[in-house]
Amino acid sequence: MERLRQLIKEVLSTPPKKDSCNCGCHDCDNVGNTGVVLNESLVKKDILSENLRYHVDKQLPLTENTFRYGSQSFLNLWSEARYLYLREIIHVNDDDKEILLETNLGEYGMYEGKKVPLDLPMLEEDELEEAEDKKTPPIGKPKRGGSKKFYVYVRDKGKVKKVSFGQVGMSAKINDPKARRAFAARHDCKNKTDRTKPSYWSCRLPRYASLLGLKSSFSGFW
């Protein structure tokens, strides 16, 4: 149980490295994918719940689910995955496999006349708060770094999505009126209204200058 408790604590905050296939063949299109893989020669994707189908589509391991730890959705995902994994309908990575095979996480038993979840180690309050913070990053607050110059987390159809924007190596000429007008015209900023697109955030960069450590006396579109 202590090993499981430690594993869950680790995987809640540390995404696994994606460096090989997870079905064991080492000769398939899933190289680089450590997420859930569906064996579509046995079943079609539409038999999966929406939540498990999301993990297959996004190539995410079960340990990277976005549900509150211990919630009904959290437990249902593990229960469904175990049923399918034992029938070789899905393939999973080593961390997921250990939980599916060595625990009953997602299943229930009776204790003193009450139905209780099995193998669900209770995290300390501070550990749970830390895990929740990592699973729910600040929404709509751009930061420096990532694959491009900046990034921001947004909500997209109920899910949290990371949007990277800004060209590395290019300076932001926020305080140059001529440069601002040229940028706004070139990128059609007045029509960029989709918060899930990099262009939306690039067009509104001056508004978030203080968050990004940029000096600006302008707070509108470019």
ZIHU-V37546 format. One line per field, one symbol per residue. burial: I if it has 9 or more other ideal C-beta (glycine too) atoms within 8 Angstrom, else O. Layout:
burial=???
//
This chain:
burial=OOOIIOIIIOIIOOOIOOOOIIOOOOOOOIOOIIIIIIIOOOOOIOOIOOIIIIIIOOIIIIIIIOIOIOOOIIIIIIIIIIOIIOOOIIIIIOIIIIIIOOIOIIIOOOOOOOOOIIIOOOIOOOIIOIIIOIOOOOOOIIIOOOOIOIIIIIOOOOOIIOIIIIOOOOOOOIOOOOIIIOIIOOIOIOOIOOOOIIIIIIIIIIOIIOOIOIOIOOOOII
//
